[in-house]
Amino acid sequence: MRFYVPEWDDAVDSHYDFEHDELSTLNRQERDLDYIWDIFEPETTPVDGVLISREQVEETNRKAERLAQYGVYDDPVLSIPNWLPTISDCGAWGYKSLPFPPYGNEDMLDFYETLDVTVGVTIDHLVLGSGKDKGRLYLDERAFDGELNKGDIPDPITDVVDVMIEEWPEEWPSYVDEYEPTIRTDPDIEVEPFIAEDFRGDIDTVLSRLAQDSRAVYREHDAEFRYDLTLRNAREMYDLYQRRDYPFRLMVAIQGWNPDSYSKATEEVLGMGYDYLGIGGVAGSPVHDVRGIVKSVGKTIKQFEREHNTRIDSHVFGFAKTEAFETIGRSGMTSFDSASMLRSAWTGGQNYRLDNDERYDAIRVRYPSSRDDLDEAVETSLRGRETLVALRAYDTGDSIRNALESWYEQAEKVLPATREYLLEHRHDDQYDESLLQDIERAFREDFEYGRELQASFSDNLRSKLVKLLREDTPTAPVPFEEYDELLSTAVDVFEGFPHAKTVLNEPYVVSDYDRVWAIVRDYATWIGDDDLLQEYQDTLRSRPWEKCNCPICREYGVEVCIFRGNDRNRRRGFHNTRRFYDEFEEDLPKILVATQGDAAYSGYETVEDYLCDKHSSFWTQTHDLPVAEIGVLDANGVSEWWEETPSLVSFAPDRMAANVGEQAARYQHLFVHTLDGELDEEAVAAARENGCEVHTNSNPRDLRDEILEVCGQNYAASDDFVPHPPEIDTENGLDILVIDQCSGSKEIPDDAPIFGEEETLQFSREDLLARDNVPGIAARDLYTGRQQNHVKSAVRWLLRQGHDVDRYFVSAGFGLVAEDDYLPPYEVTFSSMNVSDIRERSAKLDIQKDLRHLLQEADYDVVFFTLGKDYYTSIDIDEMVQEVRSDRIGVVFNRELVEDQFDNIESIPARTEDAKEHSTIVVGLKGHYMKNFARYIDTVDTLRPETIEELCRRVEEVPPQAEFESE
């Protein structure tokens, strides 16, 4: 798969001055900007492409004109390297509140051609649902410029209609007139303001009147309209695209509201002839919804590919969650995009990422506000500067006390030197400028302490001085008292520093960590961030920036873990993206697949035509694989399957080695089909030098198996790697795992000590068992709840029938324990805790870690999670079921949402009404189901997920089975 990053002007100042928090130059046009592809080397850049939305391109006229002139690759600012492919779309999220997309189909095709992007996307319209009871009403915001404002729309209307108010474009695309002949389409006609009378009357009359109004669009079934309009655009755009020789590839965007609607749209657009499909509308959706949609679309695509012996590339717009990689990968998605990892650096907590589980809070060191009085701004700046000095010394291992003293000695010189400089130079020619920016640039470059003045005493102070300099002329001098008044305010505030001496002299402050923590804690409390103290402690203790070897953390150290301004925060975003990309490559290896070309290669129109005709066996075995790319290898490297064939073909070994080596640097594996199983040694060596493993094979079927094995065990589970419900043969017995939970009812001797929450965390069970008079009780015998007794009986019966069964308990006292582990008496339960407490205790007990290891190391046919809601929280059941192999079955209870996402997971209802059906109570129902499963499993030869529910829920006259009932 390929990961694209959206282009949202995410750039940093290449030469930013971290010491003084100064931009390299005050003029943005003169500044050297670094995008993520500028900071990393080509082989380590953590993106595989760039997504460019028209909405972002046209955000400013300057940017739109520049990109129109140069294109995205030659633009002097953006300067995307040629090896990064680009996708451009219309930016449907930006116009979601409009009744129609503001672009026409031919206009968009021309836009893509002008930008010189690799891929252009058809115009879609985000499906938002159909609105309230009576649908959705669109109103032109410009019509609220008179006596009526947006808040004046009567409640009876907004109660039954979803009202969308947005500024409409001056001119709609021509097709809009077909749908709304009354809509305003002439830019020369002014928009008449709404009046109260427009919204008076009964609801149906008002809506009927507005439906004919040029400033309004009313739809009763808006979701269906948007869905159909997206498909109409797909048809029209495909026809237009076929008529001209556009230089970019065309991707079709689809919309929907559930898996079935997306699947239906997929069938329709594939029938039109598209070979690249984008799933739109899922950005921001819950992960379980995205899994369902992606899985449904993926199955539809795979079926089409296999029926037509072709390949379809697919893209997921605006979605990147590591917990969904499994589904997205096995569903055969080719690419996806998201800015979430980048944006997470400044949009919330845990904004420094090492991996999905290990995240930290960057320490907020705030700038003064422009609304602050000068004394407030100076104090805020001094307190922040003091904290930054301490953090940097902590990072480098230098003396924090010495670093603060050195800073204070320097800062002490700044204000007197500023006064002296202004007395002597305020009327210099360089300050005879009209633009403040020019004066400020001259001041900070000419004055020795110009930067330190801003860093320690605030930009507010320097800006006020600069404004005085602009007013101050030899012919009309500003009274110097005005300068003195500003500087005196700063002097008064500075008398209270160095503030940190107070906290450093506390008796408990003995280590470097103690010192930096004392300063950070004091600062955070003063600035109002005391709710983040625990998070800051974790960051300072762990020093996560030292655990990362990305170029950003290596160069800037602790600065990356400081929340302060664009040039730190965006660099942290680039770092987060790198760490996310590492996980992405680990979970979904980047694989390139190719066959060697021959002299006939250039005689075909497309690479796919050549593969289908000359390498049909290879193509048949590989065209549907969930890999990054498939193509043909020659001296130019690997040409992708959808491209046109080269006009000239060469197989020169040196050129092939150079190009293969460069291309392979972006992949982890290169699989090459050759007639004899051998590839030129120079090419192999070049690829391996760049970290890409090379595999060759002359047998296409064997090549397919090797590729799926590298993809992961779930891909190699069957020839059809797409998620399907598994089928398991029961003839030779089953390997079963039961994850049970501890119970409040326990078998404890009367005189035994009972341990509580704190003791079971502070001491291991071995430590507690070693104490005097503490009995050790096997977990299976300790827990005597109704469910636990039923499960115990079911396990014994299954063992007697020849099945292998392991049973573990999730214990709120001791974590994950095997049923024959000995435990001391205790009284702790998750049922009495809130969600955050459960998660915190579970983490301390390593429950998820131990259970994940158990599931990964073993190979069970069936895994039962006989847990209640709080215990599901303790193991994070939505995550844990993904550890059950796709060709094995996991069983949960009352978790229908989990079942909907995964074909191999079965959720069995176990609520009060179900208990009544089985003449039992809900507390013991899961155990009752387990007994039923044990009782009836030998009646089936093949076990499917739905079969387990049938066995567990079977209600019938049970024949006497004394052995079973006596347990």
Order of alpha helices (4+ residues) and beta strands (2+ residues): beta-beta-beta-alpha-beta-alpha-alpha-beta-alpha-beta-beta-alpha-beta-alpha-alpha-beta-alpha-beta-alpha-beta-alpha-beta-alpha-beta-alpha-beta-beta-beta-alpha-alpha-alpha-alpha-alpha-alpha-alpha-alpha-alpha-alpha-beta-alpha-beta-alpha-alpha-beta-beta-alpha-beta-alpha-beta-alpha-beta-beta-alpha-alpha-beta-alpha-alpha-beta-beta-beta-alpha-alpha-beta-alpha-alpha-beta-alpha-beta-alpha-alpha-beta-alpha-alpha
